[in-house]
Amino acid sequence: MSADAPGAEKLPIASRRDTARGLVTALGHRRGLAALALLTLCAGVAAGLVAPWIIGLVVDDILVGGSSLVPFGVALAASVVVGAALTWAGRVLLARLGQGTIREVREAAFRTALAQPTARIEAAGTGDLVARLSGDVRAVGQVVEEALPAFLTAVFGILLSLVGLGALDWRFALAALCAAPVQYFSLRWFLRRSAPVYRAHRVAVAERGQRTIEAVRGVDTVLALGTEEAHLARIAESSEEAIALEVRATRVRNDFNVFLNGAELVGLSAVLLAGFLLVTGGQVELGAATAAALYFLGLFGPMGSLLYRIDDLQDAGASLARLVGVIGLPLPGPRPPVAPAATGRIEVDGLRFGYPSGGRVLDDVSLRADAGEKIAVVGASGAGKTTLARVLSGALPDGGGAVRHDGVGIDEWHPHDLRDAVVMLSQEPHVFAGSVRDDLGLFSDADEERMLSVVEELGAQWILRLPEGLDTVVGESGHVLTPGQAQHLALVRVALSGASVVILDEATAEAGSADAELLDDAAVRAIGERTGIVIAHRLSQAVTADRILVMHDGRVVQSGTHSELVAVDGPYARLWEAWTAW
Protein backbone atom coordinates (compact mmCIF):
# COMPACT_ATOMS: atom_id res chain seq x y z
CA MET A 1 0.00 0.00 0.00
CA SER A 2 1.25 3.49 -0.79
CA ALA A 3 2.40 5.49 2.12
CA ASP A 4 0.18 8.34 1.09
CA ALA A 5 -2.86 6.43 -0.09
CA PRO A 6 -4.38 4.43 2.72
CA GLY A 7 -7.80 4.52 1.09
CA ALA A 8 -6.68 2.71 -2.06
CA GLU A 9 -7.51 -0.81 -0.80
CA LYS A 10 -11.22 -1.06 -1.51
CA LEU A 11 -13.51 -3.71 -0.07
CA PRO A 12 -14.03 -6.55 -2.55
CA ILE A 13 -17.19 -7.29 -4.54
CA ALA A 14 -18.01 -10.98 -4.94
CA SER A 15 -18.28 -12.55 -8.38
CA ARG A 16 -21.62 -13.90 -9.59
CA ARG A 17 -20.49 -17.45 -8.85
CA ASP A 18 -19.38 -16.59 -5.31
CA THR A 19 -22.58 -14.62 -4.71
CA ALA A 20 -24.73 -17.55 -5.84
CA ARG A 21 -22.67 -19.95 -3.73
CA GLY A 22 -23.11 -17.74 -0.66
CA LEU A 23 -26.87 -17.50 -1.22
CA VAL A 24 -27.24 -21.27 -1.72
CA THR A 25 -25.25 -21.88 1.45
CA ALA A 26 -27.54 -19.61 3.45
CA LEU A 27 -30.69 -21.18 1.94
CA GLY A 28 -29.29 -24.65 2.56
CA HIS A 29 -29.71 -24.13 6.29
CA ARG A 30 -33.48 -23.91 5.71
CA ARG A 31 -34.16 -26.63 3.12
CA GLY A 32 -37.42 -27.82 4.69
CA LEU A 33 -38.89 -24.33 4.95
CA ALA A 34 -37.80 -23.55 1.38
CA ALA A 35 -39.50 -26.66 -0.01
CA LEU A 36 -42.71 -26.03 1.96
CA ALA A 37 -42.85 -22.37 0.88
CA LEU A 38 -42.37 -23.18 -2.82
CA LEU A 39 -44.89 -26.04 -2.81
CA THR A 40 -47.53 -23.98 -1.02
CA LEU A 41 -47.05 -21.01 -3.33
CA CYS A 42 -47.18 -23.23 -6.41
CA ALA A 43 -50.38 -24.91 -5.16
CA GLY A 44 -51.97 -21.51 -4.55
CA VAL A 45 -51.16 -20.30 -8.07
CA ALA A 46 -52.43 -23.58 -9.55
CA ALA A 47 -55.74 -23.32 -7.65
CA GLY A 48 -56.22 -19.78 -8.89
CA LEU A 49 -55.57 -20.80 -12.50
CA VAL A 50 -58.46 -23.29 -12.41
CA ALA A 51 -60.77 -20.27 -12.81
CA PRO A 52 -60.22 -19.64 -16.59
CA TRP A 53 -60.85 -23.33 -17.31
CA ILE A 54 -64.14 -23.22 -15.34
CA ILE A 55 -65.18 -20.04 -17.16
CA GLY A 56 -64.60 -21.82 -20.47
CA LEU A 57 -66.87 -24.65 -19.29
CA VAL A 58 -69.49 -22.07 -18.30
CA VAL A 59 -69.43 -20.61 -21.82
CA ASP A 60 -69.99 -24.05 -23.32
CA ASP A 61 -72.76 -24.77 -20.79
CA ILE A 62 -74.56 -21.54 -21.65
CA LEU A 63 -74.51 -22.48 -25.32
CA VAL A 64 -76.41 -25.70 -24.50
CA GLY A 65 -78.94 -24.22 -22.06
CA GLY A 66 -76.95 -23.36 -18.88
CA SER A 67 -78.15 -26.25 -16.71
CA SER A 68 -74.91 -26.46 -14.67
CA LEU A 69 -74.26 -22.80 -13.86
CA VAL A 70 -74.68 -23.25 -10.08
CA PRO A 71 -72.09 -26.04 -9.66
CA PHE A 72 -69.71 -24.16 -11.93
CA GLY A 73 -70.24 -20.99 -9.89
CA VAL A 74 -69.48 -22.83 -6.65
CA ALA A 75 -66.35 -24.39 -8.17
CA LEU A 76 -65.22 -20.99 -9.46
CA ALA A 77 -65.62 -19.38 -6.03
CA ALA A 78 -63.85 -22.29 -4.36
CA SER A 79 -60.88 -22.04 -6.73
CA VAL A 80 -60.53 -18.31 -6.03
CA VAL A 81 -60.76 -18.74 -2.24
CA VAL A 82 -58.41 -21.73 -2.09
CA GLY A 83 -55.96 -20.07 -4.45
CA ALA A 84 -55.93 -16.86 -2.40
CA ALA A 85 -55.48 -18.73 0.89
CA LEU A 86 -52.65 -20.94 -0.36
CA THR A 87 -50.92 -18.02 -2.09
CA TRP A 88 -51.11 -15.98 1.13
CA ALA A 89 -49.69 -18.90 3.14
CA GLY A 90 -46.93 -19.42 0.58
CA ARG A 91 -45.96 -15.74 0.71
CA VAL A 92 -45.84 -15.82 4.51
CA LEU A 93 -43.59 -18.89 4.46
CA LEU A 94 -41.46 -17.32 1.75
CA ALA A 95 -41.14 -14.10 3.76
CA ARG A 96 -40.03 -16.12 6.79
CA LEU A 97 -37.49 -17.95 4.63
CA GLY A 98 -36.23 -14.77 3.01
CA GLN A 99 -35.94 -12.74 6.18
CA GLY A 100 -34.15 -15.57 7.96
CA THR A 101 -31.71 -15.89 5.08
CA ILE A 102 -30.97 -12.16 4.81
CA ARG A 103 -30.58 -12.03 8.59
CA GLU A 104 -27.91 -14.73 8.33
CA VAL A 105 -26.14 -12.86 5.51
CA ARG A 106 -26.36 -9.56 7.40
CA GLU A 107 -25.01 -11.05 10.63
CA ALA A 108 -22.22 -12.83 8.78
CA ALA A 109 -21.23 -9.54 7.12
CA PHE A 110 -21.29 -7.71 10.47
CA ARG A 111 -19.35 -10.49 12.16
CA THR A 112 -16.68 -10.53 9.45
CA ALA A 113 -16.40 -6.72 9.43
CA LEU A 114 -16.00 -6.59 13.21
CA ALA A 115 -13.30 -9.27 13.05
CA GLN A 116 -11.20 -7.21 10.64
CA PRO A 117 -8.32 -5.08 11.89
CA THR A 118 -9.60 -1.55 12.32
CA ALA A 119 -6.87 -0.29 10.03
CA ARG A 120 -8.14 -2.59 7.23
CA ILE A 121 -11.62 -1.07 7.39
CA GLU A 122 -10.26 2.47 7.60
CA ALA A 123 -7.98 1.80 4.63
CA ALA A 124 -10.93 0.60 2.54
CA GLY A 125 -13.12 3.48 3.69
CA THR A 126 -15.76 3.35 6.39
CA GLY A 127 -18.22 5.00 3.99
CA ASP A 128 -18.17 1.93 1.76
CA LEU A 129 -18.67 -0.40 4.72
CA VAL A 130 -21.54 1.72 6.09
CA ALA A 131 -23.18 1.73 2.66
CA ARG A 132 -22.94 -2.06 2.48
CA LEU A 133 -24.19 -2.79 5.98
CA SER A 134 -27.04 -0.29 5.73
CA GLY A 135 -28.07 0.58 2.17
CA ASP A 136 -27.21 -2.77 0.60
CA VAL A 137 -28.80 -4.75 3.45
CA ARG A 138 -31.91 -2.60 3.13
CA ALA A 139 -32.02 -3.08 -0.67
CA VAL A 140 -31.76 -6.87 -0.39
CA GLY A 141 -34.32 -6.91 2.43
CA GLN A 142 -36.85 -4.96 0.36
CA VAL A 143 -36.46 -7.33 -2.56
CA VAL A 144 -36.84 -10.37 -0.31
CA GLU A 145 -39.97 -8.86 1.20
CA GLU A 146 -41.62 -7.57 -1.98
CA ALA A 147 -39.98 -8.55 -5.24
CA LEU A 148 -39.05 -12.18 -4.56
CA PRO A 149 -42.61 -13.40 -3.71
CA ALA A 150 -43.97 -11.54 -6.76
CA PHE A 151 -41.20 -12.98 -8.94
CA LEU A 152 -41.81 -16.59 -7.86
CA THR A 153 -45.59 -16.15 -8.13
CA ALA A 154 -45.06 -14.89 -11.67
CA VAL A 155 -42.80 -17.84 -12.57
CA PHE A 156 -45.35 -20.37 -11.32
CA GLY A 157 -48.17 -18.44 -13.00
CA ILE A 158 -46.43 -18.45 -16.38
CA LEU A 159 -45.46 -22.12 -16.28
CA LEU A 160 -48.89 -23.31 -15.13
CA SER A 161 -50.70 -21.04 -17.62
CA LEU A 162 -48.68 -22.56 -20.45
CA VAL A 163 -49.60 -26.02 -19.11
CA GLY A 164 -53.25 -24.97 -19.09
CA LEU A 165 -53.03 -23.68 -22.67
CA GLY A 166 -51.42 -26.92 -23.75
CA ALA A 167 -54.13 -28.96 -22.00
CA LEU A 168 -56.81 -27.08 -23.94
CA ASP A 169 -54.99 -27.56 -27.25
CA TRP A 170 -51.27 -27.65 -27.94
CA ARG A 171 -51.71 -25.05 -30.67
CA PHE A 172 -52.83 -22.47 -28.10
CA ALA A 173 -49.59 -22.98 -26.20
CA LEU A 174 -47.61 -22.71 -29.43
CA ALA A 175 -49.39 -19.46 -30.31
CA ALA A 176 -48.67 -18.01 -26.87
CA LEU A 177 -44.99 -18.83 -27.30
CA CYS A 178 -44.85 -16.46 -30.28
CA ALA A 179 -44.22 -13.73 -27.73
CA ALA A 180 -41.25 -15.60 -26.25
CA PRO A 181 -38.58 -14.59 -28.82
CA VAL A 182 -39.41 -10.91 -28.40
CA GLN A 183 -39.35 -11.25 -24.62
CA TYR A 184 -36.14 -13.28 -24.67
CA PHE A 185 -34.18 -10.82 -26.77
CA SER A 186 -35.67 -7.90 -24.83
CA LEU A 187 -34.54 -9.47 -21.57
CA ARG A 188 -31.04 -10.16 -22.89
CA TRP A 189 -30.79 -6.57 -24.08
CA PHE A 190 -31.97 -5.31 -20.69
CA LEU A 191 -29.66 -7.48 -18.61
CA ARG A 192 -26.66 -6.64 -20.73
CA ARG A 193 -27.24 -2.92 -20.25
CA SER A 194 -28.65 -2.75 -16.73
CA ALA A 195 -26.24 -4.97 -14.74
CA PRO A 196 -23.18 -2.73 -15.21
CA VAL A 197 -25.28 0.34 -14.47
CA TYR A 198 -26.55 -1.05 -11.15
CA ARG A 199 -23.08 -2.11 -10.05
CA ALA A 200 -21.61 1.25 -10.99
CA HIS A 201 -24.45 3.06 -9.19
CA ARG A 202 -23.78 1.16 -5.96
CA VAL A 203 -20.09 1.97 -6.18
CA ALA A 204 -20.84 5.64 -6.86
CA VAL A 205 -23.18 5.87 -3.86
CA ALA A 206 -20.56 4.24 -1.62
CA GLU A 207 -17.87 6.59 -2.93
CA ARG A 208 -20.09 9.59 -2.22
CA GLY A 209 -20.63 8.35 1.34
CA GLN A 210 -16.92 7.74 1.83
CA ARG A 211 -15.96 11.21 0.61
CA THR A 212 -18.59 12.81 2.83
CA ILE A 213 -17.44 10.88 5.92
CA GLU A 214 -13.79 11.71 5.20
CA ALA A 215 -14.60 15.42 4.96
CA VAL A 216 -16.72 15.44 8.14
CA ARG A 217 -14.28 13.38 10.20
CA GLY A 218 -11.29 15.38 9.08
CA VAL A 219 -12.98 18.77 9.17
CA ASP A 220 -10.20 20.31 11.26
CA THR A 221 -7.56 19.12 8.81
CA VAL A 222 -9.65 20.21 5.84
CA LEU A 223 -10.09 23.70 7.28
CA ALA A 224 -6.45 23.96 8.31
CA LEU A 225 -5.26 22.99 4.82
CA GLY A 226 -7.87 25.20 3.13
CA THR A 227 -9.19 22.35 0.99
CA GLU A 228 -12.92 22.89 1.63
CA GLU A 229 -13.71 23.63 -2.03
CA ALA A 230 -11.72 20.61 -3.20
CA HIS A 231 -13.66 18.28 -0.87
CA LEU A 232 -17.01 19.80 -1.84
CA ALA A 233 -16.08 19.40 -5.50
CA ARG A 234 -15.21 15.71 -4.95
CA ILE A 235 -18.53 15.09 -3.15
CA ALA A 236 -20.43 16.92 -5.90
CA GLU A 237 -18.58 14.90 -8.55
CA SER A 238 -19.58 11.57 -6.98
CA SER A 239 -23.18 12.80 -6.48
CA GLU A 240 -23.44 13.83 -10.13
CA GLU A 241 -22.06 10.45 -11.16
CA ALA A 242 -24.67 8.63 -9.03
CA ILE A 243 -27.48 10.79 -10.45
CA ALA A 244 -26.31 10.24 -14.03
CA LEU A 245 -26.26 6.47 -13.48
CA GLU A 246 -29.77 6.53 -11.99
CA VAL A 247 -31.06 8.49 -15.01
CA ARG A 248 -29.35 6.01 -17.30
CA ALA A 249 -30.97 3.08 -15.46
CA THR A 250 -34.40 4.73 -15.78
CA ARG A 251 -33.91 5.16 -19.53
CA VAL A 252 -32.99 1.49 -19.88
CA ARG A 253 -36.09 0.45 -17.89
CA ASN A 254 -38.40 2.61 -20.02
CA ASP A 255 -37.02 1.13 -23.26
CA PHE A 256 -37.47 -2.35 -21.79
CA ASN A 257 -41.15 -1.67 -21.05
CA VAL A 258 -41.72 -0.70 -24.70
CA PHE A 259 -40.34 -4.06 -25.83
CA LEU A 260 -42.57 -5.89 -23.31
CA ASN A 261 -45.70 -4.17 -24.60
CA GLY A 262 -44.76 -5.22 -28.12
CA ALA A 263 -44.33 -8.83 -27.01
CA GLU A 264 -47.78 -8.83 -25.39
CA LEU A 265 -49.33 -7.54 -28.60
CA VAL A 266 -47.66 -10.30 -30.66
CA GLY A 267 -48.69 -13.06 -28.25
CA LEU A 268 -52.32 -12.00 -27.79
CA SER A 269 -52.80 -11.57 -31.52
CA ALA A 270 -51.43 -15.08 -32.12
CA VAL A 271 -53.71 -16.67 -29.47
CA LEU A 272 -56.83 -14.89 -30.76
CA LEU A 273 -56.02 -15.86 -34.34
CA ALA A 274 -55.45 -19.48 -33.32
CA GLY A 275 -58.74 -19.50 -31.42
CA PHE A 276 -60.63 -18.09 -34.38
CA LEU A 277 -59.20 -20.67 -36.78
CA LEU A 278 -59.71 -23.60 -34.41
CA VAL A 279 -63.29 -22.66 -33.50
CA THR A 280 -64.37 -21.95 -37.09
CA GLY A 281 -62.72 -25.20 -38.12
CA GLY A 282 -64.69 -27.11 -35.50
CA GLN A 283 -61.57 -28.39 -33.78
CA VAL A 284 -62.24 -26.80 -30.38
CA GLU A 285 -65.29 -25.43 -28.59
CA LEU A 286 -65.86 -21.74 -28.03
CA GLY A 287 -65.36 -22.29 -24.29
CA ALA A 288 -61.86 -23.64 -24.89
CA ALA A 289 -60.96 -20.61 -27.02
CA THR A 290 -62.36 -18.34 -24.32
CA ALA A 291 -60.32 -20.10 -21.63
CA ALA A 292 -57.20 -19.85 -23.83
CA ALA A 293 -57.69 -16.10 -24.27
CA LEU A 294 -58.20 -15.69 -20.54
CA TYR A 295 -55.08 -17.73 -19.79
CA PHE A 296 -53.00 -15.54 -22.07
CA LEU A 297 -54.53 -12.33 -20.73
CA GLY A 298 -53.71 -13.69 -17.29
CA LEU A 299 -50.10 -13.98 -18.43
CA PHE A 300 -49.81 -10.20 -18.92
CA GLY A 301 -49.50 -9.55 -15.20
CA PRO A 302 -47.13 -12.41 -14.31
CA MET A 303 -44.98 -11.91 -17.40
CA GLY A 304 -44.68 -8.17 -16.83
CA SER A 305 -44.02 -8.79 -13.15
CA LEU A 306 -41.42 -11.44 -13.94
CA LEU A 307 -39.49 -9.30 -16.36
CA TYR A 308 -39.96 -6.11 -14.37
CA ARG A 309 -38.90 -7.78 -11.12
CA ILE A 310 -35.71 -8.90 -12.78
CA ASP A 311 -34.88 -5.20 -12.57
CA ASP A 312 -35.24 -5.35 -8.77
CA LEU A 313 -33.37 -8.66 -8.60
CA GLN A 314 -30.52 -7.16 -10.60
CA ASP A 315 -30.29 -4.32 -8.10
CA ALA A 316 -30.48 -6.73 -5.17
CA GLY A 317 -27.90 -8.96 -6.81
CA ALA A 318 -25.46 -6.07 -6.96
CA SER A 319 -26.10 -5.35 -3.27
CA LEU A 320 -25.81 -9.02 -2.33
CA ALA A 321 -22.49 -9.27 -4.19
CA ARG A 322 -21.15 -6.40 -2.08
CA LEU A 323 -22.32 -8.09 1.14
CA VAL A 324 -20.85 -11.45 0.14
CA GLY A 325 -17.65 -9.56 -0.70
CA VAL A 326 -17.47 -8.45 2.93
CA ILE A 327 -18.24 -11.97 4.17
CA GLY A 328 -15.42 -13.29 1.99
CA LEU A 329 -12.80 -11.06 3.60
CA PRO A 330 -10.02 -13.13 5.16
CA LEU A 331 -10.54 -13.56 8.87
CA PRO A 332 -7.68 -13.06 11.30
CA GLY A 333 -5.91 -16.23 12.30
CA PRO A 334 -6.79 -17.95 15.55
CA ARG A 335 -6.17 -15.83 18.57
CA PRO A 336 -2.89 -16.89 20.21
CA PRO A 337 -3.39 -18.72 23.48
CA VAL A 338 -1.15 -16.19 25.20
CA ALA A 339 -1.41 -12.53 24.17
CA PRO A 340 1.72 -10.35 24.11
CA ALA A 341 2.55 -8.94 27.54
CA ALA A 342 0.65 -5.65 27.61
CA THR A 343 2.63 -3.25 29.79
CA GLY A 344 1.88 -0.09 27.82
CA ARG A 345 5.28 0.59 26.27
CA ILE A 346 5.04 2.40 22.91
CA GLU A 347 7.73 2.93 20.27
CA VAL A 348 7.26 4.94 17.08
CA ASP A 349 10.02 5.36 14.49
CA GLY A 350 9.79 7.50 11.36
CA LEU A 351 6.00 7.30 11.12
CA ARG A 352 4.45 8.69 7.94
CA PHE A 353 0.82 8.91 6.91
CA GLY A 354 -1.22 10.74 4.30
CA TYR A 355 -4.77 10.87 2.92
CA PRO A 356 -5.31 10.60 -0.85
CA SER A 357 -7.03 14.00 -0.93
CA GLY A 358 -5.02 15.97 1.59
CA GLY A 359 -1.32 15.27 1.20
CA ARG A 360 0.93 13.99 3.97
CA VAL A 361 -0.46 14.48 7.50
CA LEU A 362 2.31 12.77 9.51
CA ASP A 363 5.93 13.12 8.45
CA ASP A 364 8.78 11.27 10.16
CA VAL A 365 7.19 11.15 13.62
CA SER A 366 9.15 9.31 16.32
CA LEU A 367 8.39 8.96 20.02
CA ARG A 368 8.83 6.67 23.01
CA ALA A 369 6.43 6.13 25.88
CA ASP A 370 7.46 4.03 28.85
CA ALA A 371 4.91 1.92 30.68
CA GLY A 372 2.74 4.18 32.80
CA GLU A 373 4.04 7.40 31.26
CA LYS A 374 1.56 10.22 30.55
CA ILE A 375 2.21 12.14 27.32
CA ALA A 376 0.22 15.17 26.18
CA VAL A 377 0.16 16.08 22.48
CA VAL A 378 -0.59 19.71 21.62
CA GLY A 379 -0.62 21.82 18.48
CA ALA A 380 -2.86 23.82 16.19
CA SER A 381 -5.76 22.27 14.28
CA GLY A 382 -4.46 20.27 11.35
CA ALA A 383 -1.10 19.55 12.96
CA GLY A 384 -1.72 15.78 12.79
CA LYS A 385 -2.59 15.08 16.44
CA THR A 386 -5.77 13.09 15.82
CA THR A 387 -4.18 11.15 12.96
CA LEU A 388 -1.30 10.19 15.26
CA ALA A 389 -3.76 9.02 17.92
CA ARG A 390 -5.69 6.91 15.41
CA VAL A 391 -2.54 5.27 14.04
CA LEU A 392 -1.35 4.45 17.57
CA SER A 393 -4.72 2.85 18.35
CA GLY A 394 -4.69 0.78 15.15
CA ALA A 395 -7.64 2.67 13.66
CA LEU A 396 -5.49 3.81 10.73
CA PRO A 397 -2.71 1.88 9.00
CA ASP A 398 0.78 3.25 9.32
CA GLY A 399 1.77 4.62 5.95
CA GLY A 400 5.47 4.09 6.61
CA GLY A 401 7.87 3.72 9.50
CA ALA A 402 7.18 1.52 12.50
CA VAL A 403 4.71 1.47 15.41
CA ARG A 404 5.28 -1.04 18.20
CA HIS A 405 3.31 -1.81 21.33
CA ASP A 406 5.38 -3.63 23.93
CA GLY A 407 8.01 -4.40 21.31
CA VAL A 408 5.54 -6.02 18.88
CA GLY A 409 4.75 -4.32 15.55
CA ILE A 410 1.18 -3.08 15.48
CA ASP A 411 0.45 -5.16 12.35
CA GLU A 412 1.61 -8.29 14.17
CA TRP A 413 -0.94 -8.00 16.97
CA HIS A 414 -4.11 -10.04 16.67
CA PRO A 415 -6.97 -7.49 16.26
CA HIS A 416 -8.74 -8.72 19.41
CA ASP A 417 -5.56 -8.54 21.48
CA LEU A 418 -4.81 -5.03 20.19
CA ARG A 419 -8.31 -3.86 21.09
CA ASP A 420 -7.88 -5.31 24.55
CA ALA A 421 -4.50 -3.62 24.98
CA VAL A 422 -5.30 -0.16 23.57
CA VAL A 423 -8.47 1.84 24.19
CA MET A 424 -9.16 5.15 22.46
CA LEU A 425 -11.80 7.74 23.30
CA SER A 426 -12.58 10.47 20.79
CA GLN A 427 -14.11 13.91 21.10
CA GLU A 428 -17.58 12.60 20.27
CA PRO A 429 -18.02 9.39 22.29
CA HIS A 430 -20.85 7.10 21.29
CA VAL A 431 -23.62 6.36 23.79
CA PHE A 432 -24.75 2.81 23.10
CA ALA A 433 -28.47 2.12 23.12
CA GLY A 434 -29.44 0.22 26.27
CA SER A 435 -29.06 0.66 29.99
CA VAL A 436 -26.13 2.47 31.57
CA ARG A 437 -25.16 -0.88 33.10
CA ASP A 438 -25.02 -2.45 29.62
CA ASP A 439 -23.03 0.50 28.28
CA LEU A 440 -20.42 0.25 31.03
CA GLY A 441 -20.19 -3.52 30.68
CA LEU A 442 -19.53 -3.58 26.94
CA PHE A 443 -15.74 -3.70 27.30
CA SER A 444 -15.36 -5.30 30.70
CA ASP A 445 -16.96 -7.93 32.90
CA ALA A 446 -17.09 -5.62 35.91
CA ASP A 447 -19.78 -6.38 38.46
CA GLU A 448 -22.04 -3.74 39.99
CA GLU A 449 -19.73 -3.17 42.95
CA ARG A 450 -16.82 -2.40 40.63
CA MET A 451 -18.99 -0.11 38.48
CA LEU A 452 -20.19 1.85 41.52
CA SER A 453 -16.64 2.16 42.79
CA VAL A 454 -15.38 3.63 39.49
CA VAL A 455 -18.41 5.93 39.20
CA GLU A 456 -17.56 7.27 42.64
CA GLU A 457 -13.83 7.57 41.85
CA LEU A 458 -14.44 9.54 38.65
CA GLY A 459 -16.97 11.88 40.27
CA ALA A 460 -19.84 10.62 38.10
CA GLN A 461 -22.40 10.28 40.88
CA TRP A 462 -24.96 11.94 38.59
CA ILE A 463 -25.30 8.48 36.97
CA LEU A 464 -26.79 7.16 40.20
CA ARG A 465 -29.26 10.05 40.23
CA LEU A 466 -30.70 9.11 36.83
CA PRO A 467 -34.35 7.91 36.92
CA GLU A 468 -33.36 4.23 37.12
CA GLY A 469 -29.72 4.60 38.17
CA LEU A 470 -27.53 2.07 36.37
CA ASP A 471 -30.64 0.58 34.77
CA THR A 472 -31.64 3.84 33.09
CA VAL A 473 -31.99 3.35 29.33
CA VAL A 474 -29.85 5.78 27.34
CA GLY A 475 -29.10 6.22 23.66
CA GLU A 476 -31.30 7.48 20.83
CA SER A 477 -34.57 6.14 22.26
CA GLY A 478 -33.69 6.53 25.93
CA HIS A 479 -32.77 9.17 28.47
CA VAL A 480 -30.97 12.04 26.72
CA LEU A 481 -27.49 12.81 28.06
CA THR A 482 -25.77 16.15 27.67
CA PRO A 483 -22.48 16.16 25.70
CA GLY A 484 -20.59 16.49 28.98
CA GLN A 485 -22.47 13.57 30.52
CA ALA A 486 -21.82 11.42 27.43
CA GLN A 487 -18.10 12.13 27.74
CA HIS A 488 -18.16 11.44 31.47
CA LEU A 489 -19.93 8.12 30.92
CA ALA A 490 -17.36 7.18 28.26
CA LEU A 491 -14.52 7.97 30.68
CA VAL A 492 -16.07 5.63 33.24
CA ARG A 493 -16.21 2.98 30.52
CA VAL A 494 -12.51 3.57 29.76
CA ALA A 495 -11.63 3.30 33.44
CA LEU A 496 -13.37 -0.09 33.61
CA SER A 497 -11.47 -1.46 30.61
CA GLY A 498 -8.40 -3.61 31.11
CA ALA A 499 -6.31 -1.84 28.46
CA SER A 500 -2.69 -0.99 29.22
CA VAL A 501 -2.73 2.07 26.91
CA VAL A 502 -5.38 4.81 27.04
CA ILE A 503 -5.58 7.33 24.19
CA LEU A 504 -7.82 10.35 24.74
CA ASP A 505 -8.38 12.42 21.61
CA GLU A 506 -9.77 15.71 22.95
CA ALA A 507 -12.09 13.49 24.98
CA THR A 508 -13.24 16.37 27.21
CA ALA A 509 -13.46 19.03 24.49
CA GLU A 510 -17.26 19.30 24.67
CA ALA A 511 -17.24 20.17 28.36
CA GLY A 512 -18.49 23.61 29.29
CA SER A 513 -16.59 25.78 31.70
CA ALA A 514 -18.50 24.28 34.63
CA ASP A 515 -17.65 20.71 33.61
CA ALA A 516 -14.10 21.21 32.32
CA GLU A 517 -12.31 20.74 35.64
CA LEU A 518 -14.51 17.78 36.61
CA LEU A 519 -13.92 15.97 33.29
CA ASP A 520 -10.21 16.76 33.23
CA ASP A 521 -9.88 15.20 36.68
CA ALA A 522 -11.99 12.22 35.55
CA ALA A 523 -9.72 11.76 32.52
CA VAL A 524 -6.62 11.63 34.74
CA ARG A 525 -8.31 9.11 37.02
CA ALA A 526 -9.55 7.05 34.06
CA ILE A 527 -5.98 6.64 32.85
CA GLY A 528 -4.75 5.78 36.32
CA GLU A 529 -1.38 4.04 36.37
CA ARG A 530 -1.60 3.07 32.71
CA THR A 531 0.22 4.63 29.76
CA GLY A 532 -1.72 7.66 28.60
CA ILE A 533 -1.61 9.60 25.31
CA VAL A 534 -3.75 12.72 25.67
CA ILE A 535 -4.54 14.92 22.66
CA ALA A 536 -4.98 18.08 24.70
CA HIS A 537 -7.75 20.50 23.78
CA ARG A 538 -6.90 22.73 26.73
CA LEU A 539 -3.28 23.36 27.70
CA SER A 540 -4.26 22.94 31.33
CA GLN A 541 -4.45 19.22 30.51
CA ALA A 542 -0.80 19.23 29.43
CA VAL A 543 0.61 20.86 32.56
CA THR A 544 0.52 17.69 34.67
CA ALA A 545 1.76 15.35 31.92
CA ASP A 546 5.11 13.60 32.30
CA ARG A 547 6.03 14.84 28.84
CA ILE A 548 4.55 17.14 26.20
CA LEU A 549 4.90 16.73 22.44
CA VAL A 550 4.28 19.80 20.29
CA MET A 551 3.19 19.04 16.70
CA HIS A 552 3.26 21.31 13.67
CA ASP A 553 2.56 20.32 10.06
CA GLY A 554 2.70 16.61 10.87
CA ARG A 555 5.99 16.72 12.75
CA VAL A 556 6.99 16.69 16.41
CA VAL A 557 8.81 20.02 16.78
CA GLN A 558 9.23 20.10 20.58
CA SER A 559 9.32 17.58 23.42
CA GLY A 560 9.72 18.09 27.14
CA THR A 561 7.96 18.85 30.40
CA HIS A 562 5.78 21.90 30.85
CA SER A 563 8.41 23.74 32.87
CA GLU A 564 11.11 22.94 30.31
CA LEU A 565 9.07 24.10 27.33
CA VAL A 566 7.79 27.37 28.78
CA ALA A 567 11.36 28.28 29.69
CA VAL A 568 12.47 28.47 26.04
CA ASP A 569 11.21 30.57 23.17
CA GLY A 570 9.31 28.17 20.97
CA PRO A 571 5.89 27.04 19.75
CA TYR A 572 4.78 25.74 23.16
CA ALA A 573 5.78 28.91 25.00
CA ARG A 574 3.79 30.96 22.50
CA LEU A 575 0.79 28.63 22.82
CA TRP A 576 0.99 28.88 26.61
CA GLU A 577 1.24 32.66 26.49
CA ALA A 578 -1.84 32.87 24.26
CA TRP A 579 -3.70 30.39 26.47
CA THR A 580 -2.98 32.20 29.73
CA ALA A 581 -3.76 35.59 28.18
CA TRP A 582 -7.15 34.28 27.03
FENCORBEL-V330233 format. One line per field, one symbol per residue. psi: psi as a letter, one per 20 degrees, with the letter a starting at -180 (. if undefined). burial: b if it has 24 or more other ideal C-beta (glycine too) atoms within 12 Angstrom, else e. A space follows every 10 residues. Layout:
psi = ???
burial = ???
This chain:
psi = pqhjmijhnq qqpqrgghgg ghghgghhil gghggggggg gghggghhih ghgghghggh hhhjikikhg ghgghggghg ggggghgggh hghhgggghh ghgggghhgg ggghiqphhg ghhhohgggg hgifghgggg ghghhggggh ghggghgggh ghggghhgph hghgghihig gghghggggg hhhhghgggh gggggghggg hggghghkhg ggghikkghg ghhgghghgh ggghhggghg gggghghghg hhghgggghg ggggggghgh ijhrrhhghg ggghgghihg gggggghhhh gghgghhggh hhghhghiqp qqrqpqhoqq onijppppok pqqqqhijap hpolpqrpor piqoppprrr pjijghgggh ghijhqqpiq bqppolipqh iiqpghhghh hppppahmqp oqparhgggh jhjrkprhgg ghghgghjkk ihhijrgjci jppaahjbpp qrgghghggh hggghiqjqi ppoonlikhi prhhiggghg hhgghhgcjr ppooophpih hhgjqhqppp qpljqoiqpa rghghiiqoa gghhggghgh h.
burial = bebebbbeeb bbbbeeeebe ebbeebbeeb eebbeebbeb bbbbbbbbbb bbbbbbbbbb beeeeeeeee ebeeebeebe ebbeebbebb bebbbbbbbb bbebbbebbe ebbebbbbbb bbbbbbbbbb bbbbbbbebb bbbbbbbbbb bbbbbbbbbb bbebbeebbe bbbebbbbbb ebbeebbeeb eebbbebbbb bbbbbbbbbb bbbbbebbeb bbebbebeee beebbeebee bbeebeeebe ebbeebeebb eebbebbbeb bbbbbeebbe eeebbbbbbb bbbbbbbbbb bbbbbbbbbb bbbbbbbbbb bbbbbbbbbe eeeeeeeebb ebebbbbbee bbbbbbbbbb bbbbbebbbe bebbbbbbbb bbbbbbbbbb bbbbbbbbbb bbbbbbebeb bebbbebbbe bbbbbbbebe bbeebbbbbb ebbeebeeee beebbeebbb ebbeebeeeb ebbbeeeebe beebbbbbbb bbbbbbbbbb bbbbbbbbbb beeebeebbb ebbbbbbbeb bbbbbbbbbb bbbbbbbbbb bbbbbbbbbb ebeebbeeee bbbebbeeee ee
